[in-house]
Amino acid sequence: MRWKKPLVRPPVVRTRLAWRDLLPESLNSLTVRPGRTVMTMLGTLLGVGAFVVVLGLTGMAAAQITGTFSVLRATEVTVDDVGPASLDGTLASFPADADQVVGSLRGVTAAGVSWPLPGGPADVTTTLDPRVMPRQLGVYAASPGYLEALGAHTSSGTLFNRFDQARETRVAVLGKDAAAQLGVTSAALRPTVFLHGASYTVVGIIDDVKRQAGALSAVFIPDTTARAAHGQPSSTGAAAMLVATELGAADQVARQLPVALRPDRPELLRVNPPRTDRAVEESVFAALNPVFFSLSALTLLIGGVGIANTTLVAVVERTGEIGLRRALGARPRDVYVQFLAEAILVGTLGGLVGTALAVAAILCVALLLQWTAILDPAVTLTAPLIGTVTGALAGLYPAIRAARVPPLEALHR
């Protein structure tokens, strides 16, 4: 009997999905159904795009607002009367020609004095509509230069001028909020308002100011008219001067003001140089940023849910493919990595396309509004990574579900 050599079976080689094959395999799976891939990508695209657009537009708006506030701060100087009151309680440290004196200083564009009339807010009525009850409004004496320094713009009529100041005419200018309370819509017919029982002709309605927005709810009369009817400013309602300057001239003007106005006693006037605080801008941004971030996060969440749903549908549709892969030696880990890689790839592509479209949208808005486009590299560079993370998180459960499909059951489908 001839001896036979025992049959030696070759060792079983465990197959595995190489990393170098993972990207081409994932791209091939996505390009087979391009329509579904695009719809899956759309959620992440919109979420990442909204994230970049919101932060970009917020940055541009912040720069515009900050620039506007900075210009106004850098071109505004105020002067307070801090001198002692006279025996009759009046306080008049500003000279009668204060507007002209300050206006002659180099760098000053407008300057004027104002003070509240004694007694606080006054009952103001009009003859236009007898049904309108008297309104408690702030009434201020102001020189024509003060209204110019406010940057007041009228929607109807005009501001009172130096002629009205010289003749002590009984005219008034209303802020738009004060006019609305009195039912005055136009100064064309020269309506009459009554202050402390005296009649004043409305010559203009202010609809916008560059400085001191509270002026829109006030009533202004010429300073000389106020002196004739109510006397000099008092210690309880001291006069103040508002000075508008050219950009860069405010500090120099602030140093010159006390001596220019009162060379004999400059200590009677306190100059307030341009403010440097940013509390207003920071409060605006602090209120708006959470809203913008919430909207972006909600859009990203919707995009992630869309990726998860579409990937789950793909698992069901590709059950036969999964069974075939398992029958050819693919391990559950390989199936898991395959589907997870596809979800990550969809999220990454959505993040890249969304970032590109968002940057284009920001540039278009900047061109239309003539703003300076501001793109934070920390946002634009990390935005595609957000899409990648969103795709990875959304693809976890579908990938686990695909890896657990039994091979025999998959082949029977």
MOHU-V982232 format. One record per helix or strand of 3 or more residues. SS is the DSSP state (hx for helix, st for strand). FROM is the first residue (numbers start at 0). TO is the last residue. If there is no record, write none. Layout:
((SS:FROM:TO) (SS:FROM:TO))
//
This chain:
((hx:18:31) (hx:33:73) (st:75:80) (hx:97:102) (st:107:115) (st:121:125) (st:134:141) (hx:143:149) (st:152:156) (hx:161:166) (st:170:174) (hx:175:181) (st:191:194) (st:197:207) (hx:212:216) (st:217:221) (hx:222:229) (st:239:244) (hx:249:260) (hx:265:267) (st:268:271) (hx:278:316) (hx:318:326) (hx:331:368) (hx:376:402) (hx:406:411))
//
